[in-house]
Amino acid sequence: MELVPDSSFEAMKATNTPHGSQLTKTHRFYGQRFFSSRFSLLPGAFLSGILLVVPSPIAQPQEQPAQPGPSAPSYEQVMNQLAQPFLDQRHFTMGGIRTRQQAEARQAHVLATFLKLLGGLPNNHDPLNAQVVGTVSGDGFRVERLIYDSLPGYHVTANLYLPATGNGPFPAVIYHAGHAPFGKTEAYGLGANLARDGIAVMAYDPLGAGERLQAMNPTTGKSWAGPDEHSQAEISITLLGDHVARYMVWDAMRGIDYLSTRPDIDAGNIGSFGCSGGGTLSAYLTALDTRVKAGVVACYLTSYQELLKGIGPQDGEQVIPAQIKDGLDFPDWIELAAPRAYAMVSTTEDMFPYAGAKAAHDEAERFYQLLGAGENLQWLTGPGTHGMIFPMFSQIEAFFHHWLLHNDNPPAALVAFPFKPHPELLCTTTGQVTTALPGRTIYQVNQDRASSILPAKAPIATRHDLEKLQSRLMNEIPAVTGMDAGATTLPQFDVIAREDRGDSVVQTVVFHSRSGMALPARLALPKKAGHHPALLITSERTMEALFWRSIHCHGHPARMRCGPQWARCSREPRAPFSTAKPLSECGLRT
């Protein structure tokens, strides 16, 4: 017996897909397709697109002629609908902040909430073990190649751009590289220009980029985790209730610690800069570390109200579970930095919506004004797509000139340094810390933390011990995943196609979730009545990539196509559709 795609199933797929869009939107998260609610609400899981192979009918649905399923919202639309009340509540809350005291109380609340969602910061101040491994000379600047430990045995590679002449102390900018494999060498152009103008720049490799690949395959010399190691690392870190951003921000904070040890650096005048993924880290660092006196965040800041309409959330460190539910939005990072100097940098055609950037700026501007520092917030804008900020480099340099050098003399004319690989800027002998130096990877850091905070497992020696554990898990698993107990009645569904195949009947059906979303499924039902075992098959693939699987249906081998998994099981909002009722109550024997 073969189950193959038919027109009715294709129609259901179209029903759950907004007009003119793909079935899912591709985001760079875990190197796979991911959905836009990943970061916004309660963690949980729900399944859609299922194939049931059962030996007897479980209900008496209303059979309909083959036609498209009922109009229903898409998965992403349902998730966005669940997020909307929290966004509305935050908008109401911010509208009620009218005094300096209320603004400061909001800052304290945001800080506490943000740290809670991150799992706190490592707060480890073991020796940095910093060493300068070499120096490269440039035109009007020099670059020191250095390595330091942000945690014991957890190495960070960095380049420190310094003026070619003078002893300082120089103000300094922490440069956060974006989501690209070359890491810190991205900073070459801006770093060289700022150093020529008297401002030091420390560009470090973020987790998973440059010389800091954490999952090296020694055979290929590449990472088994693919190009998104920072997102892959988030998976295991989340299992502890932590977030990968706690470590990525800590790398930068320890960079400031290192700069503060140098007599040629003015530790009282530290800035921060980043674009895209680097913009995320610059926003976090400027919000969390008051040693940053002037922060620049490019091509990242927007609003969830606008972001959820488009690309949705992106990489691991940008996706903080429960962030929307707990009332946080992009403007909070800006407002947490107030009244310190801040520059938003936005391009009009950015994938992080410009309309959201304007909303974030307007809200943050009022917040800064409540703190008597309206002039400390700037918004630099220009035409272009994501990351196209070079035309605004002179404004960015002028911003740092004003707030870190404390003069408004015109900055030196920008020199166009060609962007190219710079092997001379490598800090390790092999090009990777994991192969050049003994130490720990982020996965080992997380394992060590798990060993230090997780309680010992209670032994299971008796049946009573087992039943006690099962009872606890029955309560804790729904709480951790955010699942509802489920409906008290069986889910309703319509049969939209039926095919007689000898001693079995194959039905194409649509389940009606509580959210109103249509959930497609295939039912293979033997004609022989009675209570028999049932088999539920789910697939994480889309309709275009259905795969063959061997199964058995009431004793007969079969080759079947499994239904598509339209909503991947993940830490996602509380499921609008829950099949909590056991199969034994549906006339089936499990």
N, C-alpha and C positions, 0 to 999 in steps of 0.2 A: 504493500500500500504506500503510495507516494502522496504527500501533501505539497502542492506547489503553489506559488503566488497566483492569485486570480484577481479579476477586476474589482471585486468587492473589497478585498483587502487593500488594494491600491487606493481605492476611494476612501477607506477609513484613514489611511496614512495622510491623505490630503486634507481630510477633515481636521486633523490635529496639527496641521502645519499652517501658520499664517500665510496669507496670500503673498506670493513672490519671494518666500524665504525657503531655506533648506530645512530639512527635518530637524537638525540641530545646528547650533552655531559653533564653529570650531574656535576653541580658546586654547591658549598655551597653558594647559594645566595637567600635570602628570603625563604630558606627552600624548594625551588622548582627548576625545571629545568630552566636554563637560558642560553642565547646565548652569544657568545664570543665577540660581538661588543658592549655590554652594555656600556662600558666605553670610547669608543674610539673616536666617532665622534659627529655629531650633534644629539641631542635628536630628536626622531620622532617615528613614528609607521607605520608598514605596516602589512597587513593581507595576509596570504596565507592559502590554504586549506579551501575552502568555499563551502557551500551548498546553491544554489539558488533555491527557489521554486517560479516560476513565471508563470503567466497565458498565456504568449505568447512568441514566440522566440524573442530574442533581436538582433540577427545577423544571418547571413547565413554562418556558419563556414564550412570548408572543412572536411567532414566526412572521417575518416580513419578506416581501419580494426583494431580490438582490438590488440594492441601491446604495448610494453613499450613506454613511452613518449620520446621526443627528448632528446638527451644528453644535460644536463644543469648543471651549477655549483650549489652547495649546498648553503643554506642560509649563513652558516659560511664563505664559500669561497667568496661569494659576499661581505659580510661585510669586510673581510680581504682585498679584492681588493679595496674597498673604502678607507681603512686605508692606503694602500701602498703609494700613492702619498705624504701623510703627513710624513710618515716615511722617504721617499726618500728626501723630502725637509729638514727635520731635519739633515739627514746625510750630505747633501750638506752644510748646515749652519755650522755644527760642523767642517767640513773640512776646512772652511774658517777662523777659529779662530787660529791665529798663534802668537799672542802677549799677554803679561800680561794684557794690557789694554783691549783687546778684550775679554779675559777670564773674567775679572771683570765686563765688560759690560754685558756679557752673564749671569753672576750670578745675577745681578740686574734685568735683564729681567725675569729670571726664578723665582726669589723670588716674583716679582710682579704678575706674571701669576699664580703661585701656590696659593698665597693668594687669588687672585680673584676667582679661581675655588673652593676654600674652603668656600668662603663667608666671608673671613677674619677670624681673631681669636677673641674670646670673649673679650679679653683685659679688663677683669673685675678683679679688685684688692680689692674686699671686704675682710673683715677679713677671715682668713683661719679657724678659730674656731677649731684649731687642739687640739686633746687631746690624750694622751697616756692612753690606757685603761688597760694595763697589760704588763707583761714581762715574757718571757719564757727563761730559761737557757739551753744552749747546751754545747757540748764538745769544748771548746775554743771560744765560741761565745754566744751571747745572742740576743733575738729577742724582740723588742718592738712592741706591737700591737697598731696601731694608726688609727685615723679617722680624715680627714680634709675635708673642703668644697672647691671644685674647682670653684663652682659658689654658690651664696646664696641658701642654702637649698639643694644643690646637693652634696651628700656625697660620699667620696672616702675612701675605706678601704685599709689599707696597712700594711706591715710588714717591719720593719727596722732592718736589721742584723748588729750587731756591734761587734767589738772585745770584748772578755770577760774581758780583762784588759786594762788599759790605759785610759787617758782622751781625747786623740785626740789633735788637730783636725784631723779627718780621711778623706781622700778622699772618695768619694761616687759614686756609680753606680746606675742609675735608671734602674730597671729591668721591661721590658714590657712582660707580659704573652701572650702566643699565644692563638689560638682558641681552647680552651678546657674548660670544665665546672669548673675545680678546681681553675682557676685563679692564684692568687699570690703564692699559695703554690707550684706551679711549680718551683719556685725559690729556694726551700729548699737546694738542693745540691750545686749549684753554689754560692748561697748567703752565706751558712755556710762556704764554703771553702775560699771565698774572705774575709769574716770577720775574719777568723782565720789568714789570711795573712795581716791584717791591713787595709783592704778596706771595708767601709760600703756599704751595698746594700739595697736600698729601692724598694721592689716589691709591686706593687699596683694592685688591681683588675680592669681590664679594663671594660668598659661598657658591661653588659650582661654576666659577668663571676664571679665566686666566690660568694662574698656576695653582688654583685651589679646587680642582676636581676631586670629589670625595669618594667616587665609586669607580676607580680606575680599573680597567681591564688590562692587565699587563701584556696580554697577547696582542691586542689591537692598539693599545695606547690611547684608547678613547674611554669615555664613561659608559658603563652599561645602562645608566639611567637616562641616557640621551641628553638633549640640550637643556633640559629643565631640571637640573639637579636640585635647585632650591625648592621647587614644587614637590619633587619626589621625597625630599627629606621631610617635608611637612607631614607626610602620611604617618610615619612612625612617631614623630614628635607629638602629633595630635593625640595619639593614644594615651599619652600621659596627662592630657589636659593642657599642654603647653602649645606654643606656636613658634614656627621657625623664625619669625621676625625677632623674637627675643634674642636669638643668637646673632642674627645679621646686624641688628642695631648695636649689640654689645661689641661686635668687632669694631664699629666706628667709634664707640665711646672709649674703648681701650686705645684707639688711635689718638684720641685727644689726650688720654693719659700719657701716651708716649711723647707727644709734642710738648706737653707741659714739663717734661724732664729736660728739655733742650734749652740752653741759654740763648740760642739764636732765634727762638720762637717767642712771640708775645702771647702768652697763654690767656691774657685778658681780652684778646681780639681774635676770636675764632669764628669762622664762617662755615657754611655748609652749602654744597651744591650737588644737584643730581637731576637727570632727565629721564623720563619714562620709569623703568624699574628703579633707576637711581633716584628719580624724583620721589618715589615712594619712601626710600630709605632716608632721603634728606628731610622729607616731611616728618617722619617718625623721630629722627634724631633731633631735629629742631624743636619738636614738641616735647621731648622727654629730657633733654639735656640743656640746662640753663646756661652752660658754659658757651653754647652757641649764641653769639651776639647778633648774627645776621644770616638768615637762611634764604636760599633760593631753591624753589621747587618748580621744575619745568615739565610740561606735558604729562601731568598726572592728576592734578586737582580738578574736580568736577563735583557733581552731586549724584547721589544714588537715584534720585527722581529721574534724572536724565540718563544715567548710565544703564539702568535696567531696561530702558527702551531700546537700547542698541546692543553693544557688544557684551554687556554684562561684565561680571568680575573676571579677573585675569589670573596672574600667577600666584603661587603659594603664599608669599609674604604679603600680597595685596588682599588676600582673602581671609578675613578673620571671622570665624564662626560666631554667630549670635550678635554681630556688630550692630546690625539694624535693629534687631529685637531689643538690644540694650540701649538704643537711642543715640548711637554715634553715626556721624556722617563726615564726609570729607572736610567741611569747614571746621570741624572740631580740632583737626591737627593745626590749622592756622591759629585758631582762637586760643589753643593751649600754649602757643608760643608768645602770645601778646603779653606785654607791650613791646617785645623785642622786634628788631627790624626784620621785615619779611618781604620777599618778592615772589609773587606768582608769575609764571611765564606760560603763556597759552598761545597755541596756533589755532586759527579759525576753522581749519578742517581736520582737527585732531580726532582720533578715534575716542579719546576721552572728551565727551561733548563740550563744545565751547559754551553752549547755553548753560550747562551745569557749572562750568568755571565761573561764568558771570554771576550765577546765583550764589556760589560759594564766596566769591569776592564781596558781593553786596552784603551778605550776612556778616562776614568777618570784618568788613569795614565798620559797620555799626558797632560791633563788639570792641574793636580797637578804639573807637571814639568814646565808648563808655569808660574805657581805661585812660582816657586823655592822651591817646597816642595815635590819632587818626593818620598823621603824616608818616608813621612808621611802616605802613602797609602800602606796597606798590603792586600794580598789575601791569606787566609788560605783555603786550599782545602784538601779533603779526600774522600775515598770511602764511599758509602752508599746511602741510599734513603733519602727522605725528613725528616729533623729533626735529623738525626743520627750524631750529632756533639760531642758526649761525648769524642771520641778520641782526639778532638781538644781543650778540656777544658784547658789543661795545656798551650797551646799556647795562648788561650784567656786570661788566668790569667797572663801570661807573658806580654801580650800587655798592660793590665791595670797596671801591676807592673811598666812597663817602663814609661808610659805616665802620670800616676796619682801619683804613689809613687816616680817617678823620680829616680829609681835605677834599675840596671839590675842584682841584686842578684837573684839567682834562687828562684822562689816561693816555698812555703812550699809544700810538697808532698800532692797530692789530697787525700782526705778521701772519700770513697764511702759511702755516706749517703743513705740509702734505700729510694726509692720513695714510699710514702704512704700517705693516707689522714692524715691531721694534724689538728684535731678539736681544739687542744690547741692554734692554730694560728688564730682562728676566732676573729673578733673584735667586733661583735655585739652579743647581748643576744639571738637572734633568728636565727642567721646565714644569715640574709638578712637586708640590710639597709631599705628597703621599709616597712618591718614589725616591725623593732625595733626602728626606729627613724622617727620623723616627718620631712617632707622635700618634695622635688620635684623629679619626675622621668625625664628622658630625654624627654619624650613626653610632660610633663608639661613645661619644659624648652623651648622647641620648640614653644609651644603654647604661652608662655609669650613673646617670641621674635616676633612671628607673630603679636601679639597685639600691639607691640611697633613700628613695621616698616611698617605694611600694612596700606594704606590709607583707610579712611572711604568710604564705598560704596555709590555712588551717588543714591539718591532715583529715582525710576521709577514711575512717576506720570502721564505721558502722553504717547500717542503713539509715539510722537517725541522722548521722552526719551528712549523708548524701541528700536526704530529704530537706534538711536545713539549708544546704547549699542551693538546691533547686528552687526552694521558696524564695531565697534572697535574689537569685538570678531572675526569677519571674517578675520581680518588682524592679530590679535595677536595670535590666536590659531595656525595657520600654522607656525608663527615665533617661538613660544615657542617649538612646537613639531618638528620643522625642516622639515615639509612636503613641497613638491613641489606643485605647483598649479595643476599639473597633465598634462597628455598628451592632445593634442588638438583633437585627434582622438580616436575612440573606441579601446579598447585593442583587440588584435587578439587572437584567441584561436582555438584549434583543438579538434574535437570530436573523441575520441579514442574508445568509446564503446557506444552502444545505445540499449535500451530495451523497447519494447512496453508493456505497462501495462494498457490495456483497454482504458480509455479515456485520459490517460496521457502517456508521453514519458519521460524516465529517461536517461539522457546522462552523461557519464563520460568525462570530458573535461580537457584540459590543457591550461591555459592562458600563454601568452608569455610576461614576464615583460621586462622592458627596460634594466634590468641588464642581461637578458638572462636566468634567473632562471625560471624553470617551476613551475607554481602555479596550483595545482590540485583543481578541484571543481566538484560538482554534480549539474546538472540542472534537475529539475522536471518541465516539460513543458506540460500544458494541450493542447489537440489537437484543442480545440475550439479557433478560432481566435478572436481578439479584444483587446482593451486596458483595462486591469484589474489590480488590486493591485498586487504588488510583495513583496515577503518576502525574506530577506537575513538572513541566519543563519550561524554563525561562532562558532567554537568550539576551545577551548584551549587544547584539549586532542589529543594524538597521535593516529595513526591508530589502535594500539593495545588496546586502551581504549575508543573506540567510545561508546557513550551512547545513550539511547533511549530518544526520546522527542516527545511529542504530538504536532502536528501542524494541520493546516487546509489548504488544497490545493483546490482552487476554490469551497469552500463550502463543501467538503467531509473530514471528519476526517481521519487522517492518523497517523501511527506510523513510524517514519523515523529515520535513523541513520544520524547524522550530520557529515560533513567532518572534517578532522583533522586540528587543528590549528598548523601548523608547525613552525610558527614564532609568538611568543607571542607578543601581544600589550604591548609595554614598551617604555622607553626613549631610542630609538635606532636610528641608523643613518638614514638619509633621505631615504625614501622608494624608492627602484628601481622601484616599481610598484605602480601606483596610479590610483585609480578609481574615479577621481574627477568629471567626467561627470555625471550629474544627470540622474536618471532613467527616468525622463520625456522626455529626449532626446533620449531614447533608445526604444521608442514605448511602454513605460509602464506608468501607472498612480500610483503615490505614495500616 
